[in-house]
Amino acid sequence: MPDSIRVPLAIWLRKRGFTTAIQSALHLSEMRRLSVENYTLKPSPSDAKVLIVCAHFDHLNWLPGCVDSVLAQNHQAWQLIIVDDCSTAPSSLSILREQANRDPRIKAITLSENSGAYIARNTGLMAADPDWTHVTFIDPDDVATPEWLEHSLTILKGRQGTVRPALERWNPDFTKMKSIYFGHCQSMHTRQAWERAGGFLPVRVSADAELTARLGHLAKDGKTSVYKSWLTAQRMRLVPGSASTQDLVARKLWLEERDDEIYTLAHSDLQITPKTTEWKDCSDC
């Protein structure tokens, strides 16, 4: 079937919930299988310091709830970097400072220009304390479950690699769950796995799925691995007009082309130099 028919058909089926329902059922089945296979795996103490990067743009009303969920984590050795991508509200800086002042482990920075979420996330790592051992991500309109960090660290058990999280998509007021799936952007990476890949490409959409593809190809040499979680890590708001709902056909075609390209590249060619931008600590603004 030609792409001109296949891709629009796949998007049509997704928008009407057919493929989403099937994928959710498959993901739930896989989560149950993983849970059964790992039923003896218990949370264990860990001295890992997890860097959490939150790329923020005009979600000031939801940001405090996101920060609440980070503060409530069972694993408490973390640093949260909130990266504001030039939000438009006049009150942005004061609210960002307010959130940063809630805990010494939280830092808020602002970018010099609007750069998109993936460059913002790359830049967040530049602003972090240097002693992080793992890195992961959360969006400001989402909330994490208390076991999010602990569960991912337990799955890794000191091994090098990445844990893809189980995520729930909800409507904006969290009254109806839409789907469940294994995420990309919110994955937890050990420092070695992250540095092997280098970071996100400087594109506006789908760089998280592209990173997962690179990490999967890199894992073939056995130096790092890609795992999946079986407990819900985050509950995500599916907001109309968000980046995840835009340009679906173009994104799917780009990802397919990029996947084909990745599997022709040598491991040494899969590490990118992450693009970042200038930033300021919000406490200095």
N, C-alpha and C positions, 0 to 999 in steps of 0.2 A: 504494500500500500504506500503510495507516495506521501512525502511529508506534508504536502499541501492539504491532504485529507486526514492523515493519521493524527497529526499533532492537534489541529482544531477539534477533532472528534474526542481525543483524550481529554482536552480542556473542557469540552462541553459535558462529558460524563462526570468529570470532577466537580464542576460547578453545580450540577444537579444532585450531587451526593452519592452517585452510584459507586464510583471508584473509592471515594472516601470511606463509605460504609464497609466495603470489602477490605480495604487496607487496614482499617481500625480493627476489624475482626481478626485479621491475620496477625497484627501486632499484638493484640491481647493474647492470642494463642501462643505466640512466641514468648511473651513475658511470663505466662504461666509455666511454660516449659523451662525457661531459665530459672524460675523460682524453685521448681521441683528439683532440677539438677543441682542447684546450689543451696538446698534447704539447710545444710549444716554450716553455711558461711555466716559467721556472726560478726557484728561490728567489733572492731578492735581498736585500741588506742593508737593514735598516729601523731607523730610530730610534724606532719606535713603542713606547710603554710600555703594556703590556697589564695591565689590572686583572682579576684572577681572583678571583671570589667563590665561596666554598664554604660553603653552608648545612649545618650539622652538627647531628645529633640522634642520640645513642646509637649511633654507629658507630665507637667508639674503636678497635676491633680492626682496622678497615680504613683508618682515617684515615692512618696512617704510609705505607701503600702509595700512597695518593692523593698525598700530599705528595712522595714519591719521584718520582712521574711528572711532577710540576710542576718539580722541581729538575732533571730530565733533559731539559727542553725545549731544542730547538735554538736557539730565540729566547730570549735570556736577559734581556731588558728587561721585567720584569714585577713586579707586587706581588700577593701572595696574601693575601686577607682570609678567615680562617676565622671564621664566625659561628656560635657555639654557641647553639642555641635551647632553652636550659634542659635540657641532658641530665641524666639521672637518676642516673648512676653517681657514687659519692662521689669517684672518682679523675679525674673529667672535667677539672677545672681544672688539675691537675698535668700531665696528658697534653697538654692544649691548650698550656700554657706550654712544655712540652718540644718540641712541634712548632714553635712560634713561635721558639724559641731556635735552631733548626737553621740559620736563615739570616736576615739582617737585612731581607730583602724579604718576610718572612712576619709577619703580625700576627694575633693571635687575640683576638676580643672575645666577650663573653657578653651575651645579652639579659636584660632585667629580667623578662620573662615569656614563656612559650611563645606564639609568634605565628604559626607556620607558615612554611614554606620561602620563600614569596614575599615576605613582609614582612621576613624575615631577609635575603634577598638585597638588597632595597631598602636596608635599613639598612647592609649591608656597604659600599655605595658612600659612605655618609655618613662611614664610618670611614677611608676610603682617603686616600692622599696626593692632592693636588689636580691633579697633573700628568699623569694618565692620558690616553691618546689613544684607547684601545679598551677594551671591557669584555667579559668572557665568564664562563662559570660551569662549575663541576664539582661533582659530588656526592661525598661522602666515601667512599662504597663503590665508586667507579669509578676507573679509571686512564686517563690520557691517553697517547697515542702521542707519541714525541719530536717529530714534525713537526707536531703539532696547531696551535700558535700560528703557526709559520712558514708553514705551508700556507695558513691563512686570510688572513694578511697578504699573501701573494703573490697570492692570488685578488683581493683588493681593489685591489692595485696603486696605492695612494694615493687610490682613489675613496671616496666616502661611501656607507655602506650596511651591510648585514648579510650574514654568511656562515652559512648553515645547515650544520651538520656532518654527515658520514656517521658513524653510530654503530652499534656492534655490541652486541646484547643477549646476555649469557651467563648460564649458571647460576651460583650463588654461588661455586663454587670454580674457575671459569674452565676447566672441562673440556669444555664443550659449548656451542657458539654456537647461540642460538635464532633470531635474526633480524638483519637489517640495515636501517636506515632513515635518513632525513634528520631530524635532531632539531630541537627547538625551544629548550629552555632553554639548551643548551650553545652556542648561536649566538654568534658574535663580532660586536659592533656597534662601528662608529666612534662617537666621542662625539656627533657631530651626529645620527646616526641614533637613538641611545639617547635623547638629550634631546628629539628630536621626538616620541617616543612617551611619554616620561616615566617608564617603568618598568612593573613588574608590578602588576596589580590585587590588592587584599588579599583573595584567596580562598585556600582550602586546596589546591585541585587545578585543573589545566588552565590556569593563568594564563600559562604559557609558550606554549601553542598560541594562546591569545587574543592575546598580544603579537605573534606571527608574523603573525596575520591583520591586526592594525592596521598593522604595518610594511609588509605587502604593499599595503594600501590607500594608505598614505602615499607609497609608491614610485611611484604613478601620475603624480605631478607631475614626476618626473625628478630631484628634488633628492637622493634617496637611492635605492638599489637593493637587491634581495635576490638573493643568489647561493647556489650550492650547492657543497660541496666534493666531491672524488672520492677522497680518501684517508681512511682511518679516523681519526677524531679521538680517540675515546674508546671504551673497552670497559666496558660497564655491567653490573653485577650485577642480575639480575632476582630480587629477594628476595620470597618469598611473604609476603603481608600488607602490602607496601609501598603507598604512596599511589597508585602507577601501576596497581595492580590492584584498586582500590576504587571502588565507585559508578560502574561503567562506563556504565550506561544513563543515569543522571542527568547525568553529565559530557558524554556525546555529545549529548544533547538541549540542554544549556546552551550548548555550543559552536556547535551549529547555529543556535540562536536568536541568539547573540551575533554570529556571522558575518553573519546577515541584518541585524542592527542596524548593524554597522560599515559596511556598504556603503550605508547611508542617511545617514551622518554626513559633515559637512564636515571637511576636514583639520584645521581649528582645534579641532574637538571631539574629536579622537582623542588629543590629548596629555592625559595624566592627571597629577594631583599624587600622586606615590607615597607610600603610607603607610609610615611607619617607626616604630620604637619606641626606647625608651631602651636604652642599652648601656654597657658598661664594658670597658676594655682588660683582658684577662686578667692582664697583668703587674701591674695595680693591685688585683686581687681577693685 
